[in-house]
């Protein structure tokens, strides 16, 4: 475990403030859910909770089905990183932090669909290699909150994705959002 050198006291209501530097680094925002558990050594551990991460195996199977159906690279993210990928090497995407562009798509609860020769490019993950083009990003919304995205990518910069791929991504995002509500 990494020491930060920051010490905080628990107040009379049992609260402790997580330092701003740690919140910024870990992308913890006001209202974000945290898991609290202990280990055998008596350490109290706070972990950012990912609701869509609960569907990890299911999300992976869904991404594989979408990739086979569409012939494109499929990534499913939570609010912080890629949790499932199909159609591309997993090590290039899995557990990578999502980009600021994708965060904006999630915050606005809008979908991003790249137009052919579009000047506005979106990178799915921070520092993503230029060999992948993010063509579609659809927020996964559960009970009014954005919990992740479904993204269609291609390693062909001239690949065209149209209404069919957009509808597939919307259906996938809607379905995953409904799964979280059950």
N, C-alpha and C positions, 0 to 999 in steps of 0.2 A: 504494500500500500504506500502511496506517495504522501509524504508529509508536506503540509503547506506552511507550517510555522505560524498559523493563525489560531488563537485560542478565543473561544466564546463561552460565556456563562449562560446557564439555563435560568430563565426568569421564574417568578413565583407561579406562573401558569404552565410551566413545563416547556416553554418555547425557547428555541435557539435560532439565531439569525445566521443564515448561510451567507458568507461574505460575497460581496458583489463580484469580485474577481473570479470566484469559483462558479457563481451563477452564470456569468458571461461565458466562461470557458466551456461549461457543461451545457450551455443553452437552456438553462432553467429559467422559465418566466413565471410571473405571477399567475397563480391558478394551475400550474402544472402539477400533475399527481406524482407523488414520490412513494416508493415502497420503503418500508422500514423493517429491518430484520437484524438479528444478531448472529454472530458466529460462535464457535466453541471457545474462543479466547476472550469472549465477553465484549467484543467490539460491536458498536451500534453502527449499522451500515444504512445509508440512504442511497437509494438507486432510483434514477428516473424511470417512471413506469411508462411502458409503451403498450397501450391497449391492442394495437394491431399486431404487436409482437406476440401476443397470446395466440394468434392464429398462424404462427410461423410455418408449421408444416403444411397447413391448409393453403396459406398464401403461396408457398413454393409450388404446390401442385397446381394451383390456379394459374400461376405464371407460366408453368410448363405447358398447360393446355392452351393458353392464349398464344404462346410462342408457336406451337405447332399449328394452330388454326390460322394465325395471321402471317407467319413466316418472318416475324420481326422479333427484336430483342424486347423483352418485357422485364420491367423492374417494378417492384412494389416496395414503397418506403413507409416508414413511420414519420414522425415529425422531425427526426434527427438524422436518420440514415437509411440505407437500403437494407431490407430484411429478406427479400427474395428476388432472384434473378433467373432468367432462362433465356437461352439463345446466345449467350456470351459467356466468357470465362467468369465464373463466380468471384474469383479472387480480385478481379478488376472493379467490382462494385460492392460486394458484401461488406457490411460494417463501415462503409465510407460515409462521411458526413454529406448531407445534401447541401446544395448551393443556396446562396442568398436568393437567386432567381426563383427557385422552387419554393423557398420559404414565402416569398411574395405571392406566388400562385396560391399557396395554402391559406395565407392570411386573407386574401381577397375572395377566397372560395370560388375562384374563376378557373375555367379550364384554359390551357394553353395549347393551341394547335398551330404549328409552324406552317406558313404558306410557302410554296415553292419560291426560291430565291429571296426568302425573307431576310431582311437585314437584322431583325430582332432574333437573336439566338439565345437559347436557354441551355445551360449546362446542368445536368442532373446532379452531379456530385462535384464537390470542390476539387479543382485540379484535374478534371476529367480530360482524358486523352482526346485529341482532335479527331481520332478515327471513329468516334461515335457521335451521331447527331440525334439530339432529343427532339422528337417530332410532336409528341402529344404528352401532356401532363394533366391528369384529372384528379382533383382532390377527393379523398375518401372522407365522407361526412357521416358521423354517427351522433345522433341526438343533438344535432345542431353544431357540433364541434368538428373541426377538421382534425383527423387523426393520422393522415398519411396521404399517399398518392399512388395512382397507377400510371406508369409511364411507358410509352412506346418509343423505342430507339432504333436506329439503323446504323450499320457500319458502311452504308453506301450514301454519300452526301447527296446523291441525285434521286434517292428513293422517294416515291410519292406516297403519302398516306392521305387517305380521303375520309369520306363520311363513314365508310364501313369500319375502319380502324377507330375512328372517333367514337362511334356508337359502341363498339366492343369495349373500349376503355371506360366509357360512361357506365355501361352495364356492369363491368367488373367492379368499379368503384362503388356503385350503388349496392351491389350484392355484398361486398365486403363490409360496407357500412351497416347494412341490415344484420349481418352476422354478429357484429359487435353489440347490437341492441338486444340480442336474445339472451 
